[in-house]
Amino acid sequence: MRKIIVLEHISLDGIIQAPDGPEEDTSGGFVYGGWICSYSDETLGALIRRQMHLPFDSLLRHTTFEIWEQY
């Protein structure tokens, strides 16, 4: 049986949306995208790259799927 590993970017106030940039997902009038960029560093980048380069399956909500579908 495989492990379930959750790799999530979440703020202390519970925001799980648009970690990359303010234009990434503005649905519902959300204007705070890109919040994680100022907290990122080489260590975090290395950890995320290591995890994302392993084989994995993704479970996406329809909104995220629509954003990623073009890729």
mmCIF file as Biopython writes it, N, C-alpha, C and O atoms, coordinates in Angstrom:
data_model
#
loop_
_atom_site.group_PDB
_atom_site.id
_atom_site.type_symbol
_atom_site.label_atom_id
_atom_site.label_alt_id
_atom_site.label_comp_id
_atom_site.label_asym_id
_atom_site.label_entity_id
_atom_site.label_seq_id
_atom_site.pdbx_PDB_ins_code
_atom_site.Cartn_x
_atom_site.Cartn_y
_atom_site.Cartn_z
_atom_site.occupancy
_atom_site.B_iso_or_equiv
_atom_site.auth_seq_id
_atom_site.auth_asym_id
_atom_site.pdbx_PDB_model_num
ATOM 1   N N  . MET A ? 1  ? 0.836   -1.176 0.000   1.0 0.0 1  A 1 
ATOM 2   C CA . MET A ? 1  ? 0.000   0.000  0.000   1.0 0.0 1  A 1 
ATOM 3   C C  . MET A ? 1  ? 0.888   1.249  0.000   1.0 0.0 1  A 1 
ATOM 4   O O  . MET A ? 1  ? 1.866   1.324  0.744   1.0 0.0 1  A 1 
ATOM 5   N N  . ARG A ? 2  ? 0.542   2.210  -0.829  1.0 0.0 2  A 1 
ATOM 6   C CA . ARG A ? 2  ? 1.327   3.437  -0.920  1.0 0.0 2  A 1 
ATOM 7   C C  . ARG A ? 2  ? 0.955   4.412  0.179   1.0 0.0 2  A 1 
ATOM 8   O O  . ARG A ? 2  ? -0.155  4.387  0.709   1.0 0.0 2  A 1 
ATOM 9   N N  . LYS A ? 3  ? 1.899   5.265  0.509   1.0 0.0 3  A 1 
ATOM 10  C CA . LYS A ? 3  ? 1.661   6.321  1.488   1.0 0.0 3  A 1 
ATOM 11  C C  . LYS A ? 3  ? 0.934   7.476  0.817   1.0 0.0 3  A 1 
ATOM 12  O O  . LYS A ? 3  ? 1.107   7.719  -0.378  1.0 0.0 3  A 1 
ATOM 13  N N  . ILE A ? 4  ? 0.136   8.170  1.573   1.0 0.0 4  A 1 
ATOM 14  C CA . ILE A ? 4  ? -0.459  9.420  1.114   1.0 0.0 4  A 1 
ATOM 15  C C  . ILE A ? 4  ? 0.371   10.544 1.711   1.0 0.0 4  A 1 
ATOM 16  O O  . ILE A ? 4  ? 0.484   10.669 2.931   1.0 0.0 4  A 1 
ATOM 17  N N  . ILE A ? 5  ? 0.948   11.357 0.840   1.0 0.0 5  A 1 
ATOM 18  C CA . ILE A ? 5  ? 1.769   12.481 1.270   1.0 0.0 5  A 1 
ATOM 19  C C  . ILE A ? 5  ? 1.102   13.750 0.775   1.0 0.0 5  A 1 
ATOM 20  O O  . ILE A ? 5  ? 0.814   13.881 -0.414  1.0 0.0 5  A 1 
ATOM 21  N N  . VAL A ? 6  ? 0.861   14.668 1.666   1.0 0.0 6  A 1 
ATOM 22  C CA . VAL A ? 6  ? 0.246   15.941 1.300   1.0 0.0 6  A 1 
ATOM 23  C C  . VAL A ? 6  ? 1.328   16.998 1.273   1.0 0.0 6  A 1 
ATOM 24  O O  . VAL A ? 6  ? 2.021   17.219 2.266   1.0 0.0 6  A 1 
ATOM 25  N N  . LEU A ? 7  ? 1.470   17.650 0.130   1.0 0.0 7  A 1 
ATOM 26  C CA . LEU A ? 7  ? 2.402   18.755 -0.031  1.0 0.0 7  A 1 
ATOM 27  C C  . LEU A ? 7  ? 1.538   19.988 -0.269  1.0 0.0 7  A 1 
ATOM 28  O O  . LEU A ? 7  ? 1.012   20.187 -1.364  1.0 0.0 7  A 1 
ATOM 29  N N  . GLU A ? 8  ? 1.400   20.801 0.751   1.0 0.0 8  A 1 
ATOM 30  C CA . GLU A ? 8  ? 0.462   21.922 0.690   1.0 0.0 8  A 1 
ATOM 31  C C  . GLU A ? 8  ? 1.113   23.193 1.199   1.0 0.0 8  A 1 
ATOM 32  O O  . GLU A ? 8  ? 1.918   23.168 2.130   1.0 0.0 8  A 1 
ATOM 33  N N  . HIS A ? 9  ? 0.761   24.282 0.587   1.0 0.0 9  A 1 
ATOM 34  C CA . HIS A ? 9  ? 1.186   25.604 1.035   1.0 0.0 9  A 1 
ATOM 35  C C  . HIS A ? 9  ? -0.030  26.243 1.690   1.0 0.0 9  A 1 
ATOM 36  O O  . HIS A ? 9  ? -1.021  26.528 1.018   1.0 0.0 9  A 1 
ATOM 37  N N  . ILE A ? 10 ? 0.041   26.468 2.991   1.0 0.0 10 A 1 
ATOM 38  C CA . ILE A ? 10 ? -1.103  27.029 3.708   1.0 0.0 10 A 1 
ATOM 39  C C  . ILE A ? 10 ? -0.611  28.111 4.668   1.0 0.0 10 A 1 
ATOM 40  O O  . ILE A ? 10 ? 0.397   27.937 5.353   1.0 0.0 10 A 1 
ATOM 41  N N  . SER A ? 11 ? -1.326  29.212 4.706   1.0 0.0 11 A 1 
ATOM 42  C CA . SER A ? 11 ? -0.968  30.291 5.622   1.0 0.0 11 A 1 
ATOM 43  C C  . SER A ? 11 ? -1.555  30.006 7.000   1.0 0.0 11 A 1 
ATOM 44  O O  . SER A ? 11 ? -2.417  29.140 7.145   1.0 0.0 11 A 1 
ATOM 45  N N  . LEU A ? 12 ? -1.090  30.729 8.002   1.0 0.0 12 A 1 
ATOM 46  C CA . LEU A ? 12 ? -1.589  30.517 9.358   1.0 0.0 12 A 1 
ATOM 47  C C  . LEU A ? 12 ? -3.083  30.801 9.492   1.0 0.0 12 A 1 
ATOM 48  O O  . LEU A ? 12 ? -3.739  30.264 10.384  1.0 0.0 12 A 1 
ATOM 49  N N  . ASP A ? 13 ? -3.622  31.641 8.613   1.0 0.0 13 A 1 
ATOM 50  C CA . ASP A ? 13 ? -5.050  31.921 8.674   1.0 0.0 13 A 1 
ATOM 51  C C  . ASP A ? 13 ? -5.865  31.026 7.735   1.0 0.0 13 A 1 
ATOM 52  O O  . ASP A ? 13 ? -7.041  31.288 7.484   1.0 0.0 13 A 1 
ATOM 53  N N  . GLY A ? 14 ? -5.229  29.967 7.219   1.0 0.0 14 A 1 
ATOM 54  C CA . GLY A ? 14 ? -5.959  28.944 6.481   1.0 0.0 14 A 1 
ATOM 55  C C  . GLY A ? 14 ? -6.074  29.147 4.983   1.0 0.0 14 A 1 
ATOM 56  O O  . GLY A ? 14 ? -6.868  28.461 4.339   1.0 0.0 14 A 1 
ATOM 57  N N  . ILE A ? 15 ? -5.321  30.054 4.410   1.0 0.0 15 A 1 
ATOM 58  C CA . ILE A ? 15 ? -5.394  30.271 2.971   1.0 0.0 15 A 1 
ATOM 59  C C  . ILE A ? 15 ? -4.606  29.176 2.255   1.0 0.0 15 A 1 
ATOM 60  O O  . ILE A ? 15 ? -3.412  28.990 2.491   1.0 0.0 15 A 1 
ATOM 61  N N  . ILE A ? 16 ? -5.302  28.459 1.377   1.0 0.0 16 A 1 
ATOM 62  C CA . ILE A ? 16 ? -4.665  27.442 0.537   1.0 0.0 16 A 1 
ATOM 63  C C  . ILE A ? 16 ? -5.001  27.830 -0.899  1.0 0.0 16 A 1 
ATOM 64  O O  . ILE A ? 16 ? -5.790  27.158 -1.564  1.0 0.0 16 A 1 
ATOM 65  N N  . GLN A ? 17 ? -4.405  28.902 -1.362  1.0 0.0 17 A 1 
ATOM 66  C CA . GLN A ? 17 ? -4.749  29.395 -2.682  1.0 0.0 17 A 1 
ATOM 67  C C  . GLN A ? 17 ? -3.612  30.252 -3.211  1.0 0.0 17 A 1 
ATOM 68  O O  . GLN A ? 17 ? -3.028  31.051 -2.479  1.0 0.0 17 A 1 
ATOM 69  N N  . ALA A ? 18 ? -3.310  30.079 -4.474  1.0 0.0 18 A 1 
ATOM 70  C CA . ALA A ? 18 ? -2.401  30.937 -5.224  1.0 0.0 18 A 1 
ATOM 71  C C  . ALA A ? 18 ? -1.071  31.217 -4.533  1.0 0.0 18 A 1 
ATOM 72  O O  . ALA A ? 18 ? -0.785  32.375 -4.230  1.0 0.0 18 A 1 
ATOM 73  N N  . PRO A ? 19 ? -0.247  30.203 -4.270  1.0 0.0 19 A 1 
ATOM 74  C CA . PRO A ? 19 ? 1.040   30.478 -3.647  1.0 0.0 19 A 1 
ATOM 75  C C  . PRO A ? 19 ? 2.053   31.108 -4.598  1.0 0.0 19 A 1 
ATOM 76  O O  . PRO A ? 19 ? 3.050   31.670 -4.144  1.0 0.0 19 A 1 
ATOM 77  N N  . ASP A ? 20 ? 1.820   31.026 -5.898  1.0 0.0 20 A 1 
ATOM 78  C CA . ASP A ? 20 ? 2.831   31.452 -6.858  1.0 0.0 20 A 1 
ATOM 79  C C  . ASP A ? 20 ? 2.813   32.949 -7.162  1.0 0.0 20 A 1 
ATOM 80  O O  . ASP A ? 20 ? 3.865   33.587 -7.154  1.0 0.0 20 A 1 
ATOM 81  N N  . GLY A ? 21 ? 1.657   33.510 -7.424  1.0 0.0 21 A 1 
ATOM 82  C CA . GLY A ? 21 ? 1.599   34.923 -7.785  1.0 0.0 21 A 1 
ATOM 83  C C  . GLY A ? 21 ? 0.206   35.475 -7.637  1.0 0.0 21 A 1 
ATOM 84  O O  . GLY A ? 21 ? -0.759  34.711 -7.626  1.0 0.0 21 A 1 
ATOM 85  N N  . PRO A ? 22 ? 0.072   36.793 -7.523  1.0 0.0 22 A 1 
ATOM 86  C CA . PRO A ? 22 ? -1.238  37.398 -7.296  1.0 0.0 22 A 1 
ATOM 87  C C  . PRO A ? 22 ? -2.218  37.187 -8.443  1.0 0.0 22 A 1 
ATOM 88  O O  . PRO A ? 22 ? -3.429  37.285 -8.244  1.0 0.0 22 A 1 
ATOM 89  N N  . GLU A ? 23 ? -1.718  36.903 -9.630  1.0 0.0 23 A 1 
ATOM 90  C CA . GLU A ? 23 ? -2.608  36.693 -10.780 1.0 0.0 23 A 1 
ATOM 91  C C  . GLU A ? 23 ? -2.978  35.223 -10.978 1.0 0.0 23 A 1 
ATOM 92  O O  . GLU A ? 23 ? -3.748  34.904 -11.884 1.0 0.0 23 A 1 
ATOM 93  N N  . GLU A ? 24 ? -2.446  34.329 -10.153 1.0 0.0 24 A 1 
ATOM 94  C CA . GLU A ? 24 ? -2.632  32.891 -10.362 1.0 0.0 24 A 1 
ATOM 95  C C  . GLU A ? 24 ? -4.090  32.458 -10.243 1.0 0.0 24 A 1 
ATOM 96  O O  . GLU A ? 24 ? -4.588  31.746 -11.116 1.0 0.0 24 A 1 
ATOM 97  N N  . ASP A ? 25 ? -4.767  32.861 -9.214  1.0 0.0 25 A 1 
ATOM 98  C CA . ASP A ? 25 ? -6.169  32.476 -9.019  1.0 0.0 25 A 1 
ATOM 99  C C  . ASP A ? 25 ? -6.877  33.606 -8.289  1.0 0.0 25 A 1 
ATOM 100 O O  . ASP A ? 25 ? -6.749  33.750 -7.074  1.0 0.0 25 A 1 
ATOM 101 N N  . THR A ? 26 ? -7.615  34.393 -9.029  1.0 0.0 26 A 1 
ATOM 102 C CA . THR A ? 26 ? -8.304  35.550 -8.443  1.0 0.0 26 A 1 
ATOM 103 C C  . THR A ? 26 ? -9.792  35.276 -8.233  1.0 0.0 26 A 1 
ATOM 104 O O  . THR A ? 26 ? -10.571 36.203 -8.014  1.0 0.0 26 A 1 
ATOM 105 N N  . SER A ? 27 ? -10.181 34.013 -8.298  1.0 0.0 27 A 1 
ATOM 106 C CA . SER A ? 27 ? -11.594 33.676 -8.132  1.0 0.0 27 A 1 
ATOM 107 C C  . SER A ? 27 ? -12.111 34.156 -6.782  1.0 0.0 27 A 1 
ATOM 108 O O  . SER A ? 27 ? -11.396 34.114 -5.780  1.0 0.0 27 A 1 
ATOM 109 N N  . GLY A ? 28 ? -13.339 34.605 -6.765  1.0 0.0 28 A 1 
ATOM 110 C CA . GLY A ? 28 ? -13.958 35.091 -5.534  1.0 0.0 28 A 1 
ATOM 111 C C  . GLY A ? 28 ? -13.360 36.401 -5.045  1.0 0.0 28 A 1 
ATOM 112 O O  . GLY A ? 28 ? -13.538 36.770 -3.884  1.0 0.0 28 A 1 
ATOM 113 N N  . GLY A ? 29 ? -12.642 37.112 -5.931  1.0 0.0 29 A 1 
ATOM 114 C CA . GLY A ? 29 ? -12.043 38.379 -5.542  1.0 0.0 29 A 1 
ATOM 115 C C  . GLY A ? 29 ? -10.768 38.249 -4.727  1.0 0.0 29 A 1 
ATOM 116 O O  . GLY A ? 29 ? -10.333 39.215 -4.098  1.0 0.0 29 A 1 
ATOM 117 N N  . PHE A ? 30 ? -10.159 37.057 -4.730  1.0 0.0 30 A 1 
ATOM 118 C CA . PHE A ? 30 ? -8.949  36.824 -3.946  1.0 0.0 30 A 1 
ATOM 119 C C  . PHE A ? 30 ? -7.791  37.640 -4.512  1.0 0.0 30 A 1 
ATOM 120 O O  . PHE A ? 30 ? -7.471  37.526 -5.695  1.0 0.0 30 A 1 
ATOM 121 N N  . VAL A ? 31 ? -7.161  38.467 -3.671  1.0 0.0 31 A 1 
ATOM 122 C CA . VAL A ? 31 ? -6.100  39.371 -4.139  1.0 0.0 31 A 1 
ATOM 123 C C  . VAL A ? 31 ? -4.764  39.148 -3.435  1.0 0.0 31 A 1 
ATOM 124 O O  . VAL A ? 31 ? -3.840  39.943 -3.611  1.0 0.0 31 A 1 
ATOM 125 N N  . TYR A ? 32 ? -4.644  38.084 -2.643  1.0 0.0 32 A 1 
ATOM 126 C CA . TYR A ? 32 ? -3.436  37.887 -1.845  1.0 0.0 32 A 1 
ATOM 127 C C  . TYR A ? 32 ? -2.540  36.769 -2.356  1.0 0.0 32 A 1 
ATOM 128 O O  . TYR A ? 32 ? -1.726  36.245 -1.596  1.0 0.0 32 A 1 
ATOM 129 N N  . GLY A ? 33 ? -2.668  36.394 -3.615  1.0 0.0 33 A 1 
ATOM 130 C CA . GLY A ? 33 ? -1.819  35.360 -4.183  1.0 0.0 33 A 1 
ATOM 131 C C  . GLY A ? 33 ? -0.360  35.785 -4.152  1.0 0.0 33 A 1 
ATOM 132 O O  . GLY A ? 33 ? -0.045  36.975 -4.162  1.0 0.0 33 A 1 
ATOM 133 N N  . GLY A ? 34 ? 0.508   34.813 -4.115  1.0 0.0 34 A 1 
ATOM 134 C CA . GLY A ? 34 ? 1.934   35.086 -4.090  1.0 0.0 34 A 1 
ATOM 135 C C  . GLY A ? 34 ? 2.496   35.271 -2.699  1.0 0.0 34 A 1 
ATOM 136 O O  . GLY A ? 34 ? 3.662   35.637 -2.550  1.0 0.0 34 A 1 
ATOM 137 N N  . TRP A ? 35 ? 1.696   35.027 -1.677  1.0 0.0 35 A 1 
ATOM 138 C CA . TRP A ? 35 ? 2.119   35.239 -0.292  1.0 0.0 35 A 1 
ATOM 139 C C  . TRP A ? 35 ? 3.312   34.389 0.099   1.0 0.0 35 A 1 
ATOM 140 O O  . TRP A ? 35 ? 4.090   34.784 0.967   1.0 0.0 35 A 1 
ATOM 141 N N  . ILE A ? 36 ? 3.474   33.215 -0.531  1.0 0.0 36 A 1 
ATOM 142 C CA . ILE A ? 36 ? 4.555   32.323 -0.104  1.0 0.0 36 A 1 
ATOM 143 C C  . ILE A ? 36 ? 5.919   32.741 -0.650  1.0 0.0 36 A 1 
ATOM 144 O O  . ILE A ? 36 ? 6.950   32.363 -0.093  1.0 0.0 36 A 1 
ATOM 145 N N  . CYS A ? 37 ? 5.933   33.510 -1.725  1.0 0.0 37 A 1 
ATOM 146 C CA . CYS A ? 37 ? 7.205   33.864 -2.369  1.0 0.0 37 A 1 
ATOM 147 C C  . CYS A ? 37 ? 8.186   34.527 -1.403  1.0 0.0 37 A 1 
ATOM 148 O O  . CYS A ? 37 ? 9.381   34.234 -1.451  1.0 0.0 37 A 1 
ATOM 149 N N  . SER A ? 38 ? 7.716   35.398 -0.543  1.0 0.0 38 A 1 
ATOM 150 C CA . SER A ? 38 ? 8.625   36.099 0.359   1.0 0.0 38 A 1 
ATOM 151 C C  . SER A ? 38 ? 9.161   35.195 1.478   1.0 0.0 38 A 1 
ATOM 152 O O  . SER A ? 38 ? 10.108  35.570 2.169   1.0 0.0 38 A 1 
ATOM 153 N N  . TYR A ? 39 ? 8.563   34.007 1.662   1.0 0.0 39 A 1 
ATOM 154 C CA . TYR A ? 39 ? 9.012   33.086 2.697   1.0 0.0 39 A 1 
ATOM 155 C C  . TYR A ? 39 ? 9.863   31.951 2.139   1.0 0.0 39 A 1 
ATOM 156 O O  . TYR A ? 39 ? 10.384  31.136 2.900   1.0 0.0 39 A 1 
ATOM 157 N N  . SER A ? 40 ? 10.006  31.893 0.845   1.0 0.0 40 A 1 
ATOM 158 C CA . SER A ? 40 ? 10.751  30.812 0.218   1.0 0.0 40 A 1 
ATOM 159 C C  . SER A ? 40 ? 12.253  31.055 0.321   1.0 0.0 40 A 1 
ATOM 160 O O  . SER A ? 40 ? 12.707  32.199 0.353   1.0 0.0 40 A 1 
ATOM 161 N N  . ASP A ? 41 ? 13.014  29.972 0.372   1.0 0.0 41 A 1 
ATOM 162 C CA . ASP A ? 41 ? 14.464  30.060 0.373   1.0 0.0 41 A 1 
ATOM 163 C C  . ASP A ? 41 ? 15.027  28.817 -0.307  1.0 0.0 41 A 1 
ATOM 164 O O  . ASP A ? 41 ? 14.266  27.960 -0.758  1.0 0.0 41 A 1 
ATOM 165 N N  . GLU A ? 42 ? 16.342  28.710 -0.384  1.0 0.0 42 A 1 
ATOM 166 C CA . GLU A ? 42 ? 16.972  27.580 -1.064  1.0 0.0 42 A 1 
ATOM 167 C C  . GLU A ? 42 ? 16.625  26.242 -0.421  1.0 0.0 42 A 1 
ATOM 168 O O  . GLU A ? 42 ? 16.444  25.250 -1.128  1.0 0.0 42 A 1 
ATOM 169 N N  . THR A ? 43 ? 16.530  26.197 0.892   1.0 0.0 43 A 1 
ATOM 170 C CA . THR A ? 43 ? 16.212  24.950 1.591   1.0 0.0 43 A 1 
ATOM 171 C C  . THR A ? 43 ? 14.807  24.483 1.239   1.0 0.0 43 A 1 
ATOM 172 O O  . THR A ? 43 ? 14.607  23.312 0.915   1.0 0.0 43 A 1 
ATOM 173 N N  . LEU A ? 44 ? 13.838  25.383 1.298   1.0 0.0 44 A 1 
ATOM 174 C CA . LEU A ? 44 ? 12.467  25.029 0.944   1.0 0.0 44 A 1 
ATOM 175 C C  . LEU A ? 44 ? 12.393  24.597 -0.510  1.0 0.0 44 A 1 
ATOM 176 O O  . LEU A ? 44 ? 11.727  23.613 -0.833  1.0 0.0 44 A 1 
ATOM 177 N N  . GLY A ? 45 ? 13.072  25.324 -1.394  1.0 0.0 45 A 1 
ATOM 178 C CA . GLY A ? 45 ? 13.080  24.965 -2.810  1.0 0.0 45 A 1 
ATOM 179 C C  . GLY A ? 45 ? 13.639  23.572 -3.038  1.0 0.0 45 A 1 
ATOM 180 O O  . GLY A ? 45 ? 13.092  22.803 -3.828  1.0 0.0 45 A 1 
ATOM 181 N N  . ALA A ? 46 ? 14.723  23.244 -2.352  1.0 0.0 46 A 1 
ATOM 182 C CA . ALA A ? 46 ? 15.334  21.916 -2.494  1.0 0.0 46 A 1 
ATOM 183 C C  . ALA A ? 46 ? 14.389  20.824 -2.005  1.0 0.0 46 A 1 
ATOM 184 O O  . ALA A ? 46 ? 14.274  19.777 -2.643  1.0 0.0 46 A 1 
ATOM 185 N N  . LEU A ? 47 ? 13.718  21.051 -0.891  1.0 0.0 47 A 1 
ATOM 186 C CA . LEU A ? 47 ? 12.778  20.056 -0.363  1.0 0.0 47 A 1 
ATOM 187 C C  . LEU A ? 47 ? 11.601  19.840 -1.309  1.0 0.0 47 A 1 
ATOM 188 O O  . LEU A ? 47 ? 11.200  18.703 -1.557  1.0 0.0 47 A 1 
ATOM 189 N N  . ILE A ? 48 ? 11.056  20.915 -1.829  1.0 0.0 48 A 1 
ATOM 190 C CA . ILE A ? 48 ? 9.916   20.792 -2.743  1.0 0.0 48 A 1 
ATOM 191 C C  . ILE A ? 48 ? 10.348  20.111 -4.034  1.0 0.0 48 A 1 
ATOM 192 O O  . ILE A ? 48 ? 9.644   19.232 -4.531  1.0 0.0 48 A 1 
ATOM 193 N N  . ARG A ? 49 ? 11.503  20.506 -4.588  1.0 0.0 49 A 1 
ATOM 194 C CA . ARG A ? 49 ? 11.980  19.860 -5.817  1.0 0.0 49 A 1 
ATOM 195 C C  . ARG A ? 49 ? 12.199  18.368 -5.605  1.0 0.0 49 A 1 
ATOM 196 O O  . ARG A ? 49 ? 11.835  17.562 -6.461  1.0 0.0 49 A 1 
ATOM 197 N N  . ARG A ? 50 ? 12.793  17.988 -4.465  1.0 0.0 50 A 1 
ATOM 198 C CA . ARG A ? 50 ? 13.026  16.568 -4.191  1.0 0.0 50 A 1 
ATOM 199 C C  . ARG A ? 50 ? 11.705  15.806 -4.175  1.0 0.0 50 A 1 
ATOM 200 O O  . ARG A ? 50 ? 11.596  14.738 -4.778  1.0 0.0 50 A 1 
ATOM 201 N N  . GLN A ? 51 ? 10.711  16.344 -3.493  1.0 0.0 51 A 1 
ATOM 202 C CA . GLN A ? 51 ? 9.415   15.671 -3.410  1.0 0.0 51 A 1 
ATOM 203 C C  . GLN A ? 51 ? 8.717   15.619 -4.766  1.0 0.0 51 A 1 
ATOM 204 O O  . GLN A ? 51 ? 8.134   14.598 -5.130  1.0 0.0 51 A 1 
ATOM 205 N N  . MET A ? 52 ? 8.776   16.714 -5.505  1.0 0.0 52 A 1 
ATOM 206 C CA . MET A ? 52 ? 8.053   16.778 -6.779  1.0 0.0 52 A 1 
ATOM 207 C C  . MET A ? 52 ? 8.726   15.982 -7.892  1.0 0.0 52 A 1 
ATOM 208 O O  . MET A ? 52 ? 8.093   15.706 -8.911  1.0 0.0 52 A 1 
ATOM 209 N N  . HIS A ? 53 ? 9.994   15.605 -7.722  1.0 0.0 53 A 1 
ATOM 210 C CA . HIS A ? 53 ? 10.665  14.802 -8.730  1.0 0.0 53 A 1 
ATOM 211 C C  . HIS A ? 53 ? 10.470  13.299 -8.522  1.0 0.0 53 A 1 
ATOM 212 O O  . HIS A ? 53 ? 10.940  12.496 -9.328  1.0 0.0 53 A 1 
ATOM 213 N N  . LEU A ? 54 ? 9.788   12.924 -7.457  1.0 0.0 54 A 1 
ATOM 214 C CA . LEU A ? 54 ? 9.430   11.524 -7.250  1.0 0.0 54 A 1 
ATOM 215 C C  . LEU A ? 54 ? 8.144   11.228 -8.013  1.0 0.0 54 A 1 
ATOM 216 O O  . LEU A ? 54 ? 7.335   12.131 -8.229  1.0 0.0 54 A 1 
ATOM 217 N N  . PRO A ? 55 ? 7.941   9.972  -8.427  1.0 0.0 55 A 1 
ATOM 218 C CA . PRO A ? 55 ? 6.666   9.635  -9.075  1.0 0.0 55 A 1 
ATOM 219 C C  . PRO A ? 55 ? 5.508   9.900  -8.107  1.0 0.0 55 A 1 
ATOM 220 O O  . PRO A ? 55 ? 5.597   9.577  -6.922  1.0 0.0 55 A 1 
ATOM 221 N N  . PHE A ? 56 ? 4.426   10.487 -8.617  1.0 0.0 56 A 1 
ATOM 222 C CA . PHE A ? 56 ? 3.276   10.762 -7.765  1.0 0.0 56 A 1 
ATOM 223 C C  . PHE A ? 56 ? 2.006   10.881 -8.598  1.0 0.0 56 A 1 
ATOM 224 O O  . PHE A ? 56 ? 2.056   11.090 -9.810  1.0 0.0 56 A 1 
ATOM 225 N N  . ASP A ? 57 ? 0.894   10.747 -7.939  1.0 0.0 57 A 1 
ATOM 226 C CA . ASP A ? 57 ? -0.421  10.996 -8.518  1.0 0.0 57 A 1 
ATOM 227 C C  . ASP A ? 57 ? -0.956  12.257 -7.857  1.0 0.0 57 A 1 
ATOM 228 O O  . ASP A ? 57 ? -0.625  12.553 -6.709  1.0 0.0 57 A 1 
ATOM 229 N N  . SER A ? 58 ? -1.774  12.986 -8.575  1.0 0.0 58 A 1 
ATOM 230 C CA . SER A ? 58 ? -2.355  14.207 -8.016  1.0 0.0 58 A 1 
ATOM 231 C C  . SER A ? 58 ? -3.866  14.084 -7.953  1.0 0.0 58 A 1 
ATOM 232 O O  . SER A ? 58 ? -4.504  13.564 -8.868  1.0 0.0 58 A 1 
ATOM 233 N N  . LEU A ? 59 ? -4.417  14.564 -6.875  1.0 0.0 59 A 1 
ATOM 234 C CA . LEU A ? 59 ? -5.857  14.673 -6.737  1.0 0.0 59 A 1 
ATOM 235 C C  . LEU A ? 59 ? -6.160  16.165 -6.738  1.0 0.0 59 A 1 
ATOM 236 O O  . LEU A ? 59 ? -5.815  16.877 -5.795  1.0 0.0 59 A 1 
ATOM 237 N N  . LEU A ? 60 ? -6.806  16.631 -7.797  1.0 0.0 60 A 1 
ATOM 238 C CA . LEU A ? 60 ? -7.034  18.058 -7.976  1.0 0.0 60 A 1 
ATOM 239 C C  . LEU A ? 60 ? -8.526  18.392 -7.916  1.0 0.0 60 A 1 
ATOM 240 O O  . LEU A ? 60 ? -9.370  17.616 -8.364  1.0 0.0 60 A 1 
ATOM 241 N N  . ARG A ? 61 ? -8.821  19.524 -7.372  1.0 0.0 61 A 1 
ATOM 242 C CA . ARG A ? 61 ? -10.170 20.073 -7.437  1.0 0.0 61 A 1 
ATOM 243 C C  . ARG A ? 61 ? -10.361 20.631 -8.847  1.0 0.0 61 A 1 
ATOM 244 O O  . ARG A ? 61 ? -9.383  20.915 -9.539  1.0 0.0 61 A 1 
ATOM 245 N N  . HIS A ? 62 ? -11.598 20.786 -9.271  1.0 0.0 62 A 1 
ATOM 246 C CA . HIS A ? 62 ? -11.851 21.182 -10.655 1.0 0.0 62 A 1 
ATOM 247 C C  . HIS A ? 62 ? -11.192 22.513 -11.028 1.0 0.0 62 A 1 
ATOM 248 O O  . HIS A ? 62 ? -10.733 22.669 -12.160 1.0 0.0 62 A 1 
ATOM 249 N N  . THR A ? 63 ? -11.136 23.467 -10.108 1.0 0.0 63 A 1 
ATOM 250 C CA . THR A ? 63 ? -10.530 24.764 -10.417 1.0 0.0 63 A 1 
ATOM 251 C C  . THR A ? 63 ? -9.041  24.604 -10.696 1.0 0.0 63 A 1 
ATOM 252 O O  . THR A ? 63 ? -8.533  25.157 -11.671 1.0 0.0 63 A 1 
ATOM 253 N N  . THR A ? 64 ? -8.334  23.852 -9.852  1.0 0.0 64 A 1 
ATOM 254 C CA . THR A ? 64 ? -6.909  23.621 -10.062 1.0 0.0 64 A 1 
ATOM 255 C C  . THR A ? 64 ? -6.684  22.848 -11.352 1.0 0.0 64 A 1 
ATOM 256 O O  . THR A ? 64 ? -5.753  23.141 -12.101 1.0 0.0 64 A 1 
ATOM 257 N N  . PHE A ? 65 ? -7.534  21.862 -11.613 1.0 0.0 65 A 1 
ATOM 258 C CA . PHE A ? 65 ? -7.408  21.107 -12.857 1.0 0.0 65 A 1 
ATOM 259 C C  . PHE A ? 65 ? -7.527  22.038 -14.059 1.0 0.0 65 A 1 
ATOM 260 O O  . PHE A ? 65 ? -6.739  21.934 -14.998 1.0 0.0 65 A 1 
ATOM 261 N N  . GLU A ? 66 ? -8.493  22.937 -14.042 1.0 0.0 66 A 1 
ATOM 262 C CA . GLU A ? 66 ? -8.678  23.855 -15.157 1.0 0.0 66 A 1 
ATOM 263 C C  . GLU A ? 66 ? -7.458  24.764 -15.342 1.0 0.0 66 A 1 
ATOM 264 O O  . GLU A ? 66 ? -7.092  25.078 -16.474 1.0 0.0 66 A 1 
ATOM 265 N N  . ILE A ? 67 ? -6.833  25.183 -14.253 1.0 0.0 67 A 1 
ATOM 266 C CA . ILE A ? 67 ? -5.619  25.999 -14.350 1.0 0.0 67 A 1 
ATOM 267 C C  . ILE A ? 67 ? -4.473  25.181 -14.921 1.0 0.0 67 A 1 
ATOM 268 O O  . ILE A ? 67 ? -3.720  25.682 -15.756 1.0 0.0 67 A 1 
ATOM 269 N N  . TRP A ? 68 ? -4.324  23.927 -14.488 1.0 0.0 68 A 1 
ATOM 270 C CA . TRP A ? 68 ? -3.204  23.063 -14.903 1.0 0.0 68 A 1 
ATOM 271 C C  . TRP A ? 68 ? -3.429  22.367 -16.232 1.0 0.0 68 A 1 
ATOM 272 O O  . TRP A ? 68 ? -2.470  21.907 -16.852 1.0 0.0 68 A 1 
ATOM 273 N N  . GLU A ? 69 ? -4.677  22.276 -16.685 1.0 0.0 69 A 1 
ATOM 274 C CA . GLU A ? 69 ? -5.010  21.477 -17.859 1.0 0.0 69 A 1 
ATOM 275 C C  . GLU A ? 69 ? -4.154  21.823 -19.077 1.0 0.0 69 A 1 
ATOM 276 O O  . GLU A ? 69 ? -3.770  20.929 -19.832 1.0 0.0 69 A 1 
ATOM 277 N N  . GLN A ? 70 ? -3.855  23.092 -19.276 1.0 0.0 70 A 1 
ATOM 278 C CA . GLN A ? 70 ? -3.085  23.492 -20.457 1.0 0.0 70 A 1 
ATOM 279 C C  . GLN A ? 70 ? -1.649  22.951 -20.435 1.0 0.0 70 A 1 
ATOM 280 O O  . GLN A ? 70 ? -1.002  22.881 -21.480 1.0 0.0 70 A 1 
ATOM 281 N N  . TYR A ? 71 ? -1.153  22.574 -19.269 1.0 0.0 71 A 1 
ATOM 282 C CA . TYR A ? 71 ? 0.206   22.068 -19.156 1.0 0.0 71 A 1 
ATOM 283 C C  . TYR A ? 71 ? 0.246   20.575 -19.365 1.0 0.0 71 A 1 
ATOM 284 O O  . TYR A ? 71 ? 1.317   19.972 -19.305 1.0 0.0 71 A 1 
#
